[in-house]
Amino acid sequence: MEEGRALLSGVQAVVRLAMDQRRSDIEAGLDTGGFITGYPGSPLAGLDLELTRRIELLAGLGIVHRPGLNEELAATAVAGSQLSMGQPDHTKDGVFAIWYGKAPGLDRASDAFRHGNLMGTGPHSGVLVCVGDDPQAKSSSVPSSSEPTLFALAMPILTPADPQEILELGLHGFALSRASGLWVGLRIPATVADSTQSVELSSTRVRPLPPDIEFNGSPFVHQVSAQLLGAKLIELESSLYGARLEIARRYGIANGLNRVTAKSKGDTLGIVAAGSTYLEVLRALERIGVSSSDLAHAGVRLLKISMPYPLDEDLVREFATGLDEIMVVEDKRPFVETLLKSALCGEVSAPRVVGKRDQTGQALVPFTGEVVASTLAPLLADRILLHRDVSAVREWRARERPRNIAPLPLVRGAYFCSGCPHSTSVKVPDGTYVGSGSGCHGLAIQMDPRQ
């Protein structure tokens, strides 16, 4: 289908995104090619399988999928796709590329990403780095959140909240990459990758607005280069942290990627959240009796972040005007919180900013696990009541009591799911000991040793 509605998972939406980008290019009169590569791992573990299932559809649009032997080689191949336009025998106007992998893959391939982003992208090419994050370590050996790593690599970051936003922010990501000459990170946590949603299909749903590309008095167009030596290297670094990131910031502003979703004159408390965490904030507010129509009465103002880096600091300052306090809600480390505090530093009458810790230094939004509505609800209720007596919230808080969950009386042994390849694919020599990570391999620890 090219138009209409369809049920898509987050993983399927990534495949659909590549198809939509190619159709958008065709409509614009561009003869582009698509290149997708990466290394499988939960929560994007099924992406390579989904790409294989749609191989004929992809091939018909000129999109090539080549799984990587590892994450670094895949990232290096993506860098090569961006260099191809500089070859005399190139046959396309540009190549848009998608790298996929989980957060540990981003870590181990960071050198390849650093080189690729420095080299850059062309005006009709573009790169999306789709990172699968696992904040609760459901299928990973360590919990993960990739914003600090993407920030360190100087990649703009986009944070879709659901499959629909993967389609929309993904198209923005390619347009942003082309305009700025940067690789763009698309953070897809497990809750987004695993979710399903009825989405609106259309390659024309997103109409990117070009940013102002004038820099130092003249239009800036990045020239992709692998000449990472001498004066050219200094030139690439200068453009990376100068013109390119500035153009990326302007793109986010021109296209309203971050927006104030609720605001009234008497607001006292601002809540800031990015991606799927923003949806958890809405669910938590509903749970404590504050619907969208009650926000003004509760004195709550909302800012939804879809592009945390580079952050639109002017929007942050405008959002903060008149507030007594801003609460930043996010997983793991205080990434958005730190950027927001930087934007407000030195501002006269800036509101207090809390997040991972409150105004007394006590723990507030958890550093561990994943922020969900059930744990967030009492925290939001307390912050609202600190600023305003809202009867519905006060009554909910009075009713809410900690629940002790009793263990089930039955114990079921662990065993592989029917057809799981991990039950037969991993063999070690007799008499040896091996370490086991999370996921299917971890089941072996709890199973009958004779098996």
TAZI-V167097 format. One record per residue. D_LAST is the distance of its C-alpha to the last C-alpha in Angstrom with 2 decimals. Layout:
# TAZI-V167097
d_last=D_LAST
d_last=D_LAST
This chain:
# TAZI-V167097
d_last=46.92
d_last=49.31
d_last=50.80
d_last=49.91
d_last=46.97
d_last=43.27
d_last=40.03
d_last=38.14
d_last=35.20
d_last=35.73
d_last=33.67
d_last=35.72
d_last=38.86
d_last=38.29
d_last=38.35
d_last=41.39
d_last=43.05
d_last=43.14
d_last=44.75
d_last=47.25
d_last=48.23
d_last=49.00
d_last=51.02
d_last=52.88
d_last=53.78
d_last=55.01
d_last=57.23
d_last=58.57
d_last=59.42
d_last=56.83
d_last=55.01
d_last=51.82
d_last=48.40
d_last=45.07
d_last=42.22
d_last=38.77
d_last=36.12
d_last=33.42
d_last=29.78
d_last=27.33
d_last=25.93
d_last=25.84
d_last=28.24
d_last=29.60
d_last=26.26
d_last=27.47
d_last=30.87
d_last=30.23
d_last=28.86
d_last=31.93
d_last=34.20
d_last=32.81
d_last=33.44
d_last=37.02
d_last=37.71
d_last=40.74
d_last=42.31
d_last=41.89
d_last=43.22
d_last=46.19
d_last=47.11
d_last=46.70
d_last=43.55
d_last=41.07
d_last=37.39
d_last=35.77
d_last=32.42
d_last=32.58
d_last=30.51
d_last=30.62
d_last=32.75
d_last=35.60
d_last=36.18
d_last=36.22
d_last=38.78
d_last=40.82
d_last=40.91
d_last=42.22
d_last=44.91
d_last=45.81
d_last=46.29
d_last=48.89
d_last=50.68
d_last=50.96
d_last=54.07
d_last=55.90
d_last=55.48
d_last=58.49
d_last=56.48
d_last=54.70
d_last=54.74
d_last=53.95
d_last=55.77
d_last=52.67
d_last=48.87
d_last=47.06
d_last=43.55
d_last=40.43
d_last=37.75
d_last=34.55
d_last=31.77
d_last=30.45
d_last=32.21
d_last=30.39
d_last=31.36
d_last=34.94
d_last=34.82
d_last=33.58
d_last=36.03
d_last=38.95
d_last=41.03
d_last=40.92
d_last=41.84
d_last=44.64
d_last=46.11
d_last=45.77
d_last=47.40
d_last=50.18
d_last=50.83
d_last=50.85
d_last=51.17
d_last=54.02
d_last=56.15
d_last=54.54
d_last=50.99
d_last=48.92
d_last=45.39
d_last=42.99
d_last=40.07
d_last=37.58
d_last=35.44
d_last=32.55
d_last=32.63
d_last=30.00
d_last=32.06
d_last=29.44
d_last=26.53
d_last=24.63
d_last=22.63
d_last=23.98
d_last=23.57
d_last=27.24
d_last=29.76
d_last=32.39
d_last=35.90
d_last=37.55
d_last=41.27
d_last=42.09
d_last=40.54
d_last=42.38
d_last=45.51
d_last=45.20
d_last=44.98
d_last=48.15
d_last=46.58
d_last=48.01
d_last=45.42
d_last=45.14
d_last=43.04
d_last=42.57
d_last=41.94
d_last=40.54
d_last=40.07
d_last=43.84
d_last=44.52
d_last=42.07
d_last=44.39
d_last=47.55
d_last=46.77
d_last=45.08
d_last=48.39
d_last=50.21
d_last=47.86
d_last=48.85
d_last=52.52
d_last=52.27
d_last=50.66
d_last=53.44
d_last=56.19
d_last=55.07
d_last=53.43
d_last=50.32
d_last=46.62
d_last=45.66
d_last=42.50
d_last=41.15
d_last=38.86
d_last=36.37
d_last=34.30
d_last=31.26
d_last=33.53
d_last=35.72
d_last=33.14
d_last=31.21
d_last=34.40
d_last=36.21
d_last=39.96
d_last=42.81
d_last=44.55
d_last=47.95
d_last=47.76
d_last=50.56
d_last=50.96
d_last=54.30
d_last=53.08
d_last=53.25
d_last=56.57
d_last=56.24
d_last=59.48
d_last=60.20
d_last=60.75
d_last=63.80
d_last=62.96
d_last=66.18
d_last=65.60
d_last=68.42
d_last=70.94
d_last=69.30
d_last=66.42
d_last=63.13
d_last=60.96
d_last=58.07
d_last=57.93
d_last=54.43
d_last=54.43
d_last=52.11
d_last=54.94
d_last=53.46
d_last=56.18
d_last=59.45
d_last=61.60
d_last=59.34
d_last=56.40
d_last=58.69
d_last=59.87
d_last=56.32
d_last=55.47
d_last=58.76
d_last=58.18
d_last=54.58
d_last=55.64
d_last=59.04
d_last=59.72
d_last=56.22
d_last=54.83
d_last=58.21
d_last=58.16
d_last=54.63
d_last=56.00
d_last=58.93
d_last=56.67
d_last=54.84
d_last=58.22
d_last=59.76
d_last=56.91
d_last=56.45
d_last=52.77
d_last=53.17
d_last=55.26
d_last=56.63
d_last=55.46
d_last=57.44
d_last=60.64
d_last=63.72
d_last=66.71
d_last=65.86
d_last=62.23
d_last=61.30
d_last=57.50
d_last=55.80
d_last=52.07
d_last=50.51
d_last=47.04
d_last=45.38
d_last=43.12
d_last=40.75
d_last=41.76
d_last=45.20
d_last=43.82
d_last=42.19
d_last=45.65
d_last=47.23
d_last=44.72
d_last=45.26
d_last=49.03
d_last=48.85
d_last=46.85
d_last=49.57
d_last=52.34
d_last=53.49
d_last=53.47
d_last=54.83
d_last=58.26
d_last=58.15
d_last=57.48
d_last=61.18
d_last=61.87
d_last=59.03
d_last=60.37
d_last=57.13
d_last=57.16
d_last=54.10
d_last=53.31
d_last=50.48
d_last=49.28
d_last=47.84
d_last=48.89
d_last=48.47
d_last=49.44
d_last=52.21
d_last=53.34
d_last=56.59
d_last=58.30
d_last=61.43
d_last=59.48
d_last=57.91
d_last=61.40
d_last=62.77
d_last=59.92
d_last=60.57
d_last=64.28
d_last=65.33
d_last=61.98
d_last=61.59
d_last=57.87
d_last=55.07
d_last=51.45
d_last=48.84
d_last=45.45
d_last=42.55
d_last=38.95
d_last=38.27
d_last=41.20
d_last=44.84
d_last=45.32
d_last=47.68
d_last=49.23
d_last=50.22
d_last=51.74
d_last=53.59
d_last=55.01
d_last=56.19
d_last=57.96
d_last=59.76
d_last=60.61
d_last=64.39
d_last=65.09
d_last=67.81
d_last=66.67
d_last=63.01
d_last=60.80
d_last=58.30
d_last=54.79
d_last=51.74
d_last=48.06
d_last=45.43
d_last=48.09
d_last=51.10
d_last=54.71
d_last=54.19
d_last=51.18
d_last=48.70
d_last=45.34
d_last=45.73
d_last=43.39
d_last=39.89
d_last=38.74
d_last=35.06
d_last=32.94
d_last=34.76
d_last=38.20
d_last=38.09
d_last=40.90
d_last=39.78
d_last=39.99
d_last=42.92
d_last=45.13
d_last=46.33
d_last=46.96
d_last=49.14
d_last=50.89
d_last=51.88
d_last=53.18
d_last=55.24
d_last=56.71
d_last=57.59
d_last=60.00
d_last=61.05
d_last=61.05
d_last=59.37
d_last=59.41
d_last=56.36
d_last=54.26
d_last=55.74
d_last=55.02
d_last=51.41
d_last=50.90
d_last=52.47
d_last=50.07
d_last=46.92
d_last=45.14
d_last=41.81
d_last=39.14
d_last=36.63
d_last=33.40
d_last=31.84
d_last=28.05
d_last=26.56
d_last=26.13
d_last=22.78
d_last=19.43
d_last=16.72
d_last=13.15
d_last=12.11
d_last=10.37
d_last=11.31
d_last=14.64
d_last=15.21
d_last=15.88
d_last=14.81
d_last=14.89
d_last=12.92
d_last=9.62
d_last=10.52
d_last=13.52
d_last=12.56
d_last=11.67
d_last=12.88
d_last=14.16
d_last=12.57
d_last=14.11
d_last=14.97
d_last=14.87
d_last=15.15
d_last=16.83
d_last=15.66
d_last=18.34
d_last=18.87
d_last=17.75
d_last=14.48
d_last=13.06
d_last=13.84
d_last=11.42
d_last=8.56
d_last=10.86
d_last=10.78
d_last=7.28
d_last=5.67
d_last=5.31
d_last=3.81
d_last=0.00
